[in-house]
Amino acid sequence: MRMFTPARKRLMRDFKRLQQDPPVGISGAPQDNNIMLWNAAIFGPDDTPWDGGIFKFWFLMTC
């Protein structure tokens, strides 16, 4: 049985919230097999120098 630390529980709750009410211009999700490793993207806002840009990130949670 896999134990879930408070950090893992929090990340699972945050991911569920992101799916239910996604912020405009931002996308993020954990890797399929690792809730502690996330991929994210910010989409450049219209009518700005970043319009059309996609800025990709990955985050490794170390809690």
PDB file as gemmi writes it, atoms N, CA and C in Angstrom:
CRYST1    1.000    1.000    1.000  90.00  90.00  90.00 P 1                      
ATOM      1  N   MET A   1       0.836  -1.180   0.000  1.00  0.00           N  
ATOM      2  CA  MET A   1       0.000   0.000   0.000  1.00  0.00           C  
ATOM      3  C   MET A   1       0.885   1.249   0.000  1.00  0.00           C  
ATOM      4  N   ARG A   2       0.565   2.196  -0.858  1.00  0.00           N  
ATOM      5  CA  ARG A   2       1.359   3.407  -0.975  1.00  0.00           C  
ATOM      6  C   ARG A   2       0.879   4.456   0.028  1.00  0.00           C  
ATOM      7  N   MET A   3       1.818   5.021   0.751  1.00  0.00           N  
ATOM      8  CA  MET A   3       1.482   6.048   1.735  1.00  0.00           C  
ATOM      9  C   MET A   3       1.468   7.421   1.053  1.00  0.00           C  
ATOM     10  N   PHE A   4       0.513   8.241   1.442  1.00  0.00           N  
ATOM     11  CA  PHE A   4       0.434   9.587   0.897  1.00  0.00           C  
ATOM     12  C   PHE A   4       0.812  10.585   1.980  1.00  0.00           C  
ATOM     13  N   THR A   5       1.867  11.316   1.724  1.00  0.00           N  
ATOM     14  CA  THR A   5       2.318  12.344   2.650  1.00  0.00           C  
ATOM     15  C   THR A   5       1.381  13.548   2.546  1.00  0.00           C  
ATOM     16  N   PRO A   6       1.436  14.466   3.506  1.00  0.00           N  
ATOM     17  CA  PRO A   6       0.624  15.681   3.393  1.00  0.00           C  
ATOM     18  C   PRO A   6       0.894  16.440   2.086  1.00  0.00           C  
ATOM     19  N   ALA A   7       2.144  16.470   1.641  1.00  0.00           N  
ATOM     20  CA  ALA A   7       2.465  17.171   0.392  1.00  0.00           C  
ATOM     21  C   ALA A   7       1.778  16.511  -0.797  1.00  0.00           C  
ATOM     22  N   ARG A   8       1.795  15.201  -0.866  1.00  0.00           N  
ATOM     23  CA  ARG A   8       1.134  14.492  -1.972  1.00  0.00           C  
ATOM     24  C   ARG A   8      -0.374  14.722  -1.943  1.00  0.00           C  
ATOM     25  N   LYS A   9      -0.951  14.683  -0.760  1.00  0.00           N  
ATOM     26  CA  LYS A   9      -2.390  14.934  -0.638  1.00  0.00           C  
ATOM     27  C   LYS A   9      -2.729  16.343  -1.116  1.00  0.00           C  
ATOM     28  N   ARG A  10      -1.899  17.297  -0.730  1.00  0.00           N  
ATOM     29  CA  ARG A  10      -2.133  18.686  -1.135  1.00  0.00           C  
ATOM     30  C   ARG A  10      -2.033  18.836  -2.645  1.00  0.00           C  
ATOM     31  N   LEU A  11      -1.024  18.210  -3.258  1.00  0.00           N  
ATOM     32  CA  LEU A  11      -0.867  18.302  -4.708  1.00  0.00           C  
ATOM     33  C   LEU A  11      -2.037  17.653  -5.437  1.00  0.00           C  
ATOM     34  N   MET A  12      -2.530  16.552  -4.935  1.00  0.00           N  
ATOM     35  CA  MET A  12      -3.687  15.902  -5.551  1.00  0.00           C  
ATOM     36  C   MET A  12      -4.919  16.811  -5.446  1.00  0.00           C  
ATOM     37  N   ARG A  13      -5.093  17.460  -4.312  1.00  0.00           N  
ATOM     38  CA  ARG A  13      -6.212  18.384  -4.128  1.00  0.00           C  
ATOM     39  C   ARG A  13      -6.071  19.589  -5.064  1.00  0.00           C  
ATOM     40  N   ASP A  14      -4.852  20.133  -5.173  1.00  0.00           N  
ATOM     41  CA  ASP A  14      -4.625  21.272  -6.066  1.00  0.00           C  
ATOM     42  C   ASP A  14      -4.878  20.897  -7.522  1.00  0.00           C  
ATOM     43  N   PHE A  15      -4.453  19.702  -7.923  1.00  0.00           N  
ATOM     44  CA  PHE A  15      -4.676  19.264  -9.299  1.00  0.00           C  
ATOM     45  C   PHE A  15      -6.171  19.136  -9.586  1.00  0.00           C  
ATOM     46  N   LYS A  16      -6.914  18.585  -8.663  1.00  0.00           N  
ATOM     47  CA  LYS A  16      -8.366  18.457  -8.837  1.00  0.00           C  
ATOM     48  C   LYS A  16      -8.993  19.843  -9.005  1.00  0.00           C  
ATOM     49  N   ARG A  17      -8.545  20.789  -8.197  1.00  0.00           N  
ATOM     50  CA  ARG A  17      -9.055  22.163  -8.282  1.00  0.00           C  
ATOM     51  C   ARG A  17      -8.710  22.793  -9.635  1.00  0.00           C  
ATOM     52  N   LEU A  18      -7.503  22.544 -10.134  1.00  0.00           N  
ATOM     53  CA  LEU A  18      -7.116  23.059 -11.454  1.00  0.00           C  
ATOM     54  C   LEU A  18      -7.995  22.483 -12.559  1.00  0.00           C  
ATOM     55  N   GLN A  19      -8.362  21.226 -12.440  1.00  0.00           N  
ATOM     56  CA  GLN A  19      -9.221  20.605 -13.439  1.00  0.00           C  
ATOM     57  C   GLN A  19     -10.635  21.177 -13.390  1.00  0.00           C  
ATOM     58  N   GLN A  20     -11.128  21.470 -12.198  1.00  0.00           N  
ATOM     59  CA  GLN A  20     -12.490  21.971 -12.037  1.00  0.00           C  
ATOM     60  C   GLN A  20     -12.630  23.433 -12.443  1.00  0.00           C  
ATOM     61  N   ASP A  21     -11.611  24.231 -12.194  1.00  0.00           N  
ATOM     62  CA  ASP A  21     -11.669  25.666 -12.473  1.00  0.00           C  
ATOM     63  C   ASP A  21     -10.314  26.144 -12.997  1.00  0.00           C  
ATOM     64  N   PRO A  22      -9.998  25.785 -14.250  1.00  0.00           N  
ATOM     65  CA  PRO A  22      -8.663  26.125 -14.774  1.00  0.00           C  
ATOM     66  C   PRO A  22      -8.489  27.635 -14.968  1.00  0.00           C  
ATOM     67  N   PRO A  23      -7.337  28.172 -14.591  1.00  0.00           N  
ATOM     68  CA  PRO A  23      -7.074  29.591 -14.815  1.00  0.00           C  
ATOM     69  C   PRO A  23      -6.858  29.868 -16.304  1.00  0.00           C  
ATOM     70  N   VAL A  24      -7.254  31.051 -16.731  1.00  0.00           N  
ATOM     71  CA  VAL A  24      -7.099  31.442 -18.130  1.00  0.00           C  
ATOM     72  C   VAL A  24      -5.617  31.589 -18.460  1.00  0.00           C  
ATOM     73  N   GLY A  25      -5.193  30.977 -19.559  1.00  0.00           N  
ATOM     74  CA  GLY A  25      -3.836  31.154 -20.048  1.00  0.00           C  
ATOM     75  C   GLY A  25      -2.777  30.311 -19.372  1.00  0.00           C  
ATOM     76  N   ILE A  26      -3.190  29.404 -18.507  1.00  0.00           N  
ATOM     77  CA  ILE A  26      -2.235  28.563 -17.787  1.00  0.00           C  
ATOM     78  C   ILE A  26      -2.714  27.122 -17.830  1.00  0.00           C  
ATOM     79  N   SER A  27      -1.778  26.218 -18.038  1.00  0.00           N  
ATOM     80  CA  SER A  27      -2.087  24.790 -18.028  1.00  0.00           C  
ATOM     81  C   SER A  27      -1.042  24.088 -17.177  1.00  0.00           C  
ATOM     82  N   GLY A  28      -1.467  23.119 -16.389  1.00  0.00           N  
ATOM     83  CA  GLY A  28      -0.515  22.380 -15.566  1.00  0.00           C  
ATOM     84  C   GLY A  28      -1.083  21.054 -15.129  1.00  0.00           C  
ATOM     85  N   ALA A  29      -0.208  20.069 -15.015  1.00  0.00           N  
ATOM     86  CA  ALA A  29      -0.628  18.736 -14.586  1.00  0.00           C  
ATOM     87  C   ALA A  29       0.595  17.948 -14.145  1.00  0.00           C  
ATOM     88  N   PRO A  30       0.384  17.015 -13.224  1.00  0.00           N  
ATOM     89  CA  PRO A  30       1.496  16.147 -12.826  1.00  0.00           C  
ATOM     90  C   PRO A  30       1.779  15.101 -13.889  1.00  0.00           C  
ATOM     91  N   GLN A  31       2.993  14.556 -13.849  1.00  0.00           N  
ATOM     92  CA  GLN A  31       3.329  13.418 -14.702  1.00  0.00           C  
ATOM     93  C   GLN A  31       2.396  12.264 -14.354  1.00  0.00           C  
ATOM     94  N   ASP A  32       2.147  11.389 -15.298  1.00  0.00           N  
ATOM     95  CA  ASP A  32       1.241  10.261 -15.072  1.00  0.00           C  
ATOM     96  C   ASP A  32       1.637   9.420 -13.866  1.00  0.00           C  
ATOM     97  N   ASN A  33       2.917   9.226 -13.673  1.00  0.00           N  
ATOM     98  CA  ASN A  33       3.368   8.303 -12.629  1.00  0.00           C  
ATOM     99  C   ASN A  33       4.040   8.989 -11.442  1.00  0.00           C  
ATOM    100  N   ASN A  34       3.973  10.337 -11.376  1.00  0.00           N  
ATOM    101  CA  ASN A  34       4.673  11.029 -10.297  1.00  0.00           C  
ATOM    102  C   ASN A  34       3.974  12.346  -9.963  1.00  0.00           C  
ATOM    103  N   ILE A  35       3.184  12.365  -8.911  1.00  0.00           N  
ATOM    104  CA  ILE A  35       2.453  13.567  -8.503  1.00  0.00           C  
ATOM    105  C   ILE A  35       3.401  14.694  -8.101  1.00  0.00           C  
ATOM    106  N   MET A  36       4.653  14.368  -7.810  1.00  0.00           N  
ATOM    107  CA  MET A  36       5.623  15.375  -7.377  1.00  0.00           C  
ATOM    108  C   MET A  36       6.316  16.081  -8.547  1.00  0.00           C  
ATOM    109  N   LEU A  37       6.119  15.614  -9.777  1.00  0.00           N  
ATOM    110  CA  LEU A  37       6.728  16.220 -10.967  1.00  0.00           C  
ATOM    111  C   LEU A  37       5.622  16.736 -11.875  1.00  0.00           C  
ATOM    112  N   TRP A  38       5.606  18.042 -12.090  1.00  0.00           N  
ATOM    113  CA  TRP A  38       4.544  18.678 -12.866  1.00  0.00           C  
ATOM    114  C   TRP A  38       5.103  19.338 -14.117  1.00  0.00           C  
ATOM    115  N   ASN A  39       4.308  19.301 -15.175  1.00  0.00           N  
ATOM    116  CA  ASN A  39       4.554  20.074 -16.391  1.00  0.00           C  
ATOM    117  C   ASN A  39       3.543  21.213 -16.410  1.00  0.00           C  
ATOM    118  N   ALA A  40       3.971  22.378 -16.871  1.00  0.00           N  
ATOM    119  CA  ALA A  40       3.072  23.527 -16.929  1.00  0.00           C  
ATOM    120  C   ALA A  40       3.403  24.369 -18.146  1.00  0.00           C  
ATOM    121  N   ALA A  41       2.428  25.153 -18.568  1.00  0.00           N  
ATOM    122  CA  ALA A  41       2.632  26.082 -19.675  1.00  0.00           C  
ATOM    123  C   ALA A  41       1.839  27.352 -19.401  1.00  0.00           C  
ATOM    124  N   ILE A  42       2.437  28.465 -19.761  1.00  0.00           N  
ATOM    125  CA  ILE A  42       1.763  29.757 -19.720  1.00  0.00           C  
ATOM    126  C   ILE A  42       1.685  30.238 -21.160  1.00  0.00           C  
ATOM    127  N   PHE A  43       0.490  30.618 -21.575  1.00  0.00           N  
ATOM    128  CA  PHE A  43       0.266  31.069 -22.945  1.00  0.00           C  
ATOM    129  C   PHE A  43       0.286  32.591 -22.962  1.00  0.00           C  
ATOM    130  N   GLY A  44       1.095  33.139 -23.868  1.00  0.00           N  
ATOM    131  CA  GLY A  44       1.240  34.589 -23.940  1.00  0.00           C  
ATOM    132  C   GLY A  44      -0.091  35.288 -24.159  1.00  0.00           C  
ATOM    133  N   PRO A  45      -0.392  36.304 -23.358  1.00  0.00           N  
ATOM    134  CA  PRO A  45      -1.657  37.024 -23.487  1.00  0.00           C  
ATOM    135  C   PRO A  45      -1.762  37.755 -24.826  1.00  0.00           C  
ATOM    136  N   ASP A  46      -2.979  37.833 -25.342  1.00  0.00           N  
ATOM    137  CA  ASP A  46      -3.228  38.563 -26.586  1.00  0.00           C  
ATOM    138  C   ASP A  46      -2.799  40.019 -26.447  1.00  0.00           C  
ATOM    139  N   ASP A  47      -2.389  40.583 -27.564  1.00  0.00           N  
ATOM    140  CA  ASP A  47      -2.034  42.003 -27.648  1.00  0.00           C  
ATOM    141  C   ASP A  47      -0.931  42.415 -26.684  1.00  0.00           C  
ATOM    142  N   THR A  48       0.004  41.520 -26.444  1.00  0.00           N  
ATOM    143  CA  THR A  48       1.196  41.822 -25.648  1.00  0.00           C  
ATOM    144  C   THR A  48       2.404  41.348 -26.445  1.00  0.00           C  
ATOM    145  N   PRO A  49       3.601  41.738 -26.053  1.00  0.00           N  
ATOM    146  CA  PRO A  49       4.785  41.216 -26.747  1.00  0.00           C  
ATOM    147  C   PRO A  49       4.891  39.689 -26.680  1.00  0.00           C  
ATOM    148  N   TRP A  50       4.180  39.058 -25.755  1.00  0.00           N  
ATOM    149  CA  TRP A  50       4.247  37.600 -25.590  1.00  0.00           C  
ATOM    150  C   TRP A  50       3.119  36.879 -26.319  1.00  0.00           C  
ATOM    151  N   ASP A  51       2.272  37.623 -27.045  1.00  0.00           N  
ATOM    152  CA  ASP A  51       1.141  37.055 -27.786  1.00  0.00           C  
ATOM    153  C   ASP A  51       1.617  35.921 -28.687  1.00  0.00           C  
ATOM    154  N   GLY A  52       0.992  34.773 -28.562  1.00  0.00           N  
ATOM    155  CA  GLY A  52       1.359  33.610 -29.367  1.00  0.00           C  
ATOM    156  C   GLY A  52       2.461  32.759 -28.762  1.00  0.00           C  
ATOM    157  N   GLY A  53       3.095  33.249 -27.728  1.00  0.00           N  
ATOM    158  CA  GLY A  53       4.159  32.481 -27.085  1.00  0.00           C  
ATOM    159  C   GLY A  53       3.605  31.403 -26.167  1.00  0.00           C  
ATOM    160  N   ILE A  54       4.344  30.325 -26.062  1.00  0.00           N  
ATOM    161  CA  ILE A  54       4.024  29.262 -25.109  1.00  0.00           C  
ATOM    162  C   ILE A  54       5.274  29.048 -24.276  1.00  0.00           C  
ATOM    163  N   PHE A  55       5.154  29.270 -22.994  1.00  0.00           N  
ATOM    164  CA  PHE A  55       6.288  29.191 -22.089  1.00  0.00           C  
ATOM    165  C   PHE A  55       6.120  27.952 -21.226  1.00  0.00           C  
ATOM    166  N   LYS A  56       6.973  26.974 -21.469  1.00  0.00           N  
ATOM    167  CA  LYS A  56       6.839  25.674 -20.809  1.00  0.00           C  
ATOM    168  C   LYS A  56       7.782  25.575 -19.617  1.00  0.00           C  
ATOM    169  N   PHE A  57       7.283  24.932 -18.570  1.00  0.00           N  
ATOM    170  CA  PHE A  57       8.033  24.740 -17.336  1.00  0.00           C  
ATOM    171  C   PHE A  57       7.827  23.324 -16.833  1.00  0.00           C  
ATOM    172  N   TRP A  58       8.714  22.888 -15.989  1.00  0.00           N  
ATOM    173  CA  TRP A  58       8.448  21.692 -15.183  1.00  0.00           C  
ATOM    174  C   TRP A  58       8.878  22.013 -13.772  1.00  0.00           C  
ATOM    175  N   PHE A  59       8.151  21.441 -12.843  1.00  0.00           N  
ATOM    176  CA  PHE A  59       8.390  21.682 -11.428  1.00  0.00           C  
ATOM    177  C   PHE A  59       8.573  20.356 -10.714  1.00  0.00           C  
ATOM    178  N   LEU A  60       9.595  20.269  -9.909  1.00  0.00           N  
ATOM    179  CA  LEU A  60       9.803  19.106  -9.061  1.00  0.00           C  
ATOM    180  C   LEU A  60       9.540  19.543  -7.630  1.00  0.00           C  
ATOM    181  N   MET A  61       8.487  19.010  -7.040  1.00  0.00           N  
ATOM    182  CA  MET A  61       8.131  19.344  -5.665  1.00  0.00           C  
ATOM    183  C   MET A  61       8.992  18.492  -4.733  1.00  0.00           C  
ATOM    184  N   THR A  62       9.610  19.121  -3.767  1.00  0.00           N  
ATOM    185  CA  THR A  62      10.552  18.400  -2.912  1.00  0.00           C  
ATOM    186  C   THR A  62      10.085  18.299  -1.467  1.00  0.00           C  
ATOM    187  N   CYS A  63       8.836  18.537  -1.223  1.00  0.00           N  
ATOM    188  CA  CYS A  63       8.307  18.476   0.151  1.00  0.00           C  
ATOM    189  C   CYS A  63       8.291  17.060   0.668  1.00  0.00           C  
TER     190      CYS A  63                                                      
END                                                                             
